């Protein structure tokens, strides 16, 4: 079972060393490349105001956050949700830095985020490898992969996690392959024969790939396997 958690945060500013804090955590669960519907979402009271630039991005005012829980109150539930998963984060260094800072404020004896999960994958790095020299912000990827159906005037951790989930699946080959376990061997054989009959009268031209093209194709499939944990069709 491949358990992945899409994670995003909103913060009061850009640097925890300057006293900035996490004010929203949003997580979406994907198992075997399918959304499960499970999610973790909290707003947090940072005990400080947001910088003007950050406030313009997320719109979470000090007044709105004043009655929200502090990180200490949600820590255990948060760690339980992400435990032993692969975290998928766009520009992972930023979010991990802030979350580790929140943990250290609770206790220096608590494990950091990377110790609680099986792997942290930066989807920004995946995008840069697939689209070198191009803009690879989440907004740019939404346009590139034609991800629609979201109302996004302001950034939000849960909303951005949902969007990133769609982007990640699009970047790495779509959702998991269809489940044919309910189809009998006899039905599959029949369907295969029917398809063969439909093509029997076609004069199809077969184009053979040269050695260089075959090597490049296999390297692409291997990268897809590393990123997704699933053997792509045609790898073996």
C-alpha distance (Angstrom), angle and dihedral (degrees) to the residues before:
residue distance angle dihedral
X1 . . .
X2 3.79 . .
X3 3.81 108.2 .
X4 3.79 115.0 -170.8
X5 3.79 128.8 176.5
X6 3.80 120.3 -156.8
X7 3.81 105.6 -148.6
X8 3.79 135.2 -171.5
X9 3.79 135.5 165.0
X10 3.77 138.5 -163.4
X11 3.80 119.3 -146.4
X12 3.80 141.2 -171.3
X13 3.80 91.3 -114.7
X14 3.78 145.5 -25.0
X15 3.81 106.2 -76.6
X16 3.83 129.9 45.5
X17 3.81 89.0 -161.4
X18 3.81 86.2 68.8
X19 3.80 90.5 54.8
X20 3.79 97.8 -94.6
X21 3.80 118.1 150.8
X22 3.78 143.3 -159.0
X23 3.82 112.9 -98.1
X24 3.80 102.0 173.5
X25 3.81 136.0 26.3
X26 3.79 122.1 -170.3
X27 3.81 124.9 -177.8
X28 3.81 131.8 177.4
X29 3.81 122.9 -167.5
X30 3.80 123.3 -134.3
X31 3.81 121.3 -177.7
X32 3.79 119.8 -171.6
X33 3.82 88.7 -10.7
X34 3.80 94.3 -56.4
X35 3.81 127.4 110.9
X36 3.80 108.4 -115.6
X37 3.80 97.6 -166.2
X38 3.82 91.2 -118.1
X39 3.79 115.4 128.1
X40 3.79 143.1 164.2
X41 3.79 118.7 -145.9
X42 3.81 132.6 166.2
X43 3.78 139.5 159.5
X44 3.81 113.9 -144.3
X45 3.79 135.7 -152.1
X46 3.83 105.1 -125.8
X47 3.83 95.3 -172.5
X48 3.78 89.3 -128.5
X49 3.80 140.9 65.9
X50 3.78 125.6 -93.7
X51 3.78 121.6 -113.3
X52 3.79 112.9 -102.9
X53 3.79 91.9 -112.6
X54 3.80 92.9 51.8
X55 3.80 92.5 45.2
X56 3.79 90.2 53.6
X57 3.81 88.7 56.6
X58 3.81 102.3 45.2
X59 3.82 103.7 18.8
X60 3.83 93.3 -145.6
X61 3.79 104.6 145.5
X62 3.79 127.1 -154.5
X63 3.81 88.9 -115.8
X64 3.82 92.3 53.8
X65 3.82 92.2 48.9
X66 3.81 96.5 43.2
X67 3.83 95.4 92.0
X68 3.81 96.5 38.6
X69 3.83 122.8 108.6
X70 3.77 122.2 -94.4
X71 3.79 121.7 -117.2
X72 3.79 91.9 -101.6
X73 3.81 90.1 63.8
X74 3.83 94.8 54.7
X75 3.80 100.6 32.9
X76 3.82 97.8 100.0
X77 3.81 94.5 45.7
X78 3.80 90.5 47.6
X79 3.80 94.6 50.3
X80 3.81 90.7 45.9
X81 3.82 90.4 54.3
X82 3.81 96.0 50.8
X83 3.81 97.3 34.9
X84 3.83 115.4 133.1
X85 3.80 92.9 -5.0
X86 3.78 132.3 121.9
X87 3.78 107.5 -108.2
X88 3.81 115.8 -142.0
X89 3.80 111.1 -160.9
X90 3.81 132.2 165.6
X91 3.79 105.6 -128.7
X92 3.80 89.8 0.8
X93 3.80 96.1 -171.6
X94 3.81 91.1 68.3
X95 3.81 97.3 51.3
X96 3.81 95.6 39.5
X97 3.82 90.6 50.4
X98 3.81 91.2 54.5
X99 3.81 95.7 43.3
X100 3.81 92.4 48.4
X101 3.79 88.4 50.4
X102 3.81 91.0 53.5
X103 3.81 89.7 50.5
X104 3.81 92.5 49.8
X105 3.79 89.8 52.5
X106 3.82 87.5 58.9
X107 3.80 96.0 45.6
X108 3.77 136.7 -28.2
X109 3.81 87.6 -140.4
X110 3.82 94.4 64.8
X111 3.83 117.8 98.4
X112 3.79 118.6 -106.6
X113 3.80 122.8 -115.3
X114 3.81 95.9 -94.5
X115 3.81 90.0 56.7
X116 3.81 91.5 55.0
X117 3.81 97.2 53.3
X118 3.79 135.4 53.1
X119 3.80 94.7 -124.5
X120 3.80 143.5 -9.6
X121 3.81 114.4 -140.8
X122 3.79 121.3 -168.6
X123 3.81 108.1 -144.7
X124 3.80 89.4 -166.7
X125 3.81 88.6 64.4
X126 3.81 90.4 49.3
X127 3.81 89.5 51.8
X128 3.82 92.4 48.5
X129 3.80 90.9 52.3
X130 3.81 92.3 48.7
X131 3.81 95.5 41.6
X132 3.83 108.5 28.2
X133 3.77 115.9 -172.3
X134 3.81 93.6 15.3
X135 3.81 133.0 105.1
X136 3.78 108.3 -89.8
X137 3.79 103.9 -179.5
X138 3.79 115.6 133.2
X139 3.81 89.9 -104.2
X140 3.81 91.2 51.9
X141 3.81 91.9 48.8
X142 3.81 91.6 48.9
X143 3.81 88.7 57.7
X144 3.81 94.0 42.1
X145 3.79 93.7 52.1
X146 3.82 93.9 35.3
X147 3.81 94.1 -123.3
X148 3.81 107.8 178.2
X149 3.77 142.0 169.5
X150 3.79 99.3 71.9
X151 3.82 129.6 114.8
X152 3.80 102.9 -148.2
X153 3.79 114.6 166.2
X154 3.82 90.2 139.1
X155 3.78 131.9 26.8
X156 3.80 117.7 -104.9
X157 3.79 128.8 177.5
X158 3.80 96.8 -130.0
X159 3.80 94.6 41.4
X160 3.79 92.4 47.4
X161 3.82 89.8 49.3
X162 3.80 90.3 54.0
X163 3.80 91.0 49.0
X164 3.81 92.5 45.6
X165 3.80 89.3 52.0
X166 3.80 90.6 57.7
X167 3.80 91.4 44.6
X168 3.81 93.2 48.6
X169 3.80 93.5 50.8
X170 3.80 90.1 47.8
X171 3.82 92.4 48.5
X172 3.79 93.3 49.4
X173 3.78 101.4 42.9
X174 3.79 108.5 -74.1
X175 3.80 130.5 -85.3
X176 3.78 122.1 -31.4
X177 3.75 121.6 -65.2
X178 3.78 118.4 -85.5
X179 3.80 117.5 -84.3
X180 3.80 110.6 -116.5
X181 3.81 95.8 171.4
X182 3.81 91.7 112.5
X183 3.82 92.0 57.3
X184 3.81 116.0 90.9
X185 3.80 123.2 -128.5
X186 3.81 89.1 -114.4
X187 3.82 92.0 53.7
X188 3.79 92.0 47.9
X189 3.79 91.0 50.0
X190 3.80 90.6 49.2
X191 3.81 92.7 48.8
X192 3.78 91.0 48.0
X193 3.81 91.6 51.6
X194 3.81 91.9 47.7
X195 3.79 90.8 52.9
X196 3.79 90.3 49.0
X197 3.79 90.4 52.0
X198 3.79 91.6 50.5
X199 3.81 90.4 57.1
X200 3.79 97.7 40.5
X201 3.80 95.1 98.4
X202 3.80 95.9 45.8
X203 3.78 121.1 104.1
X204 3.78 99.5 -142.9
X205 3.78 122.2 -172.6
X206 3.80 113.9 -136.9
X207 3.80 115.4 -147.0
X208 3.79 114.1 -158.9
X209 3.82 118.2 -147.0
X210 3.78 117.8 -131.9
X211 3.82 121.9 -125.3
X212 3.82 94.4 -95.7
X213 3.81 92.4 51.3
X214 3.81 92.0 48.0
X215 3.81 90.8 50.5
X216 3.82 92.5 49.4
X217 3.81 91.0 48.0
X218 3.81 92.6 50.9
X219 3.83 91.9 48.2
X220 3.82 89.0 53.1
X221 3.82 91.2 51.0
X222 3.82 91.0 48.8
X223 3.82 90.8 52.3
X224 3.80 89.4 49.9
X225 3.81 89.7 51.4
X226 3.83 91.2 50.7
X227 3.81 91.3 50.3
X228 3.80 98.2 44.0
X229 3.79 106.4 26.8
X230 3.82 89.5 -131.2
X231 3.80 127.0 109.3
X232 3.84 106.8 -117.6
X233 3.78 118.0 -133.3
X234 3.79 109.1 -92.6
X235 3.83 97.0 26.0
X236 3.80 95.4 109.5
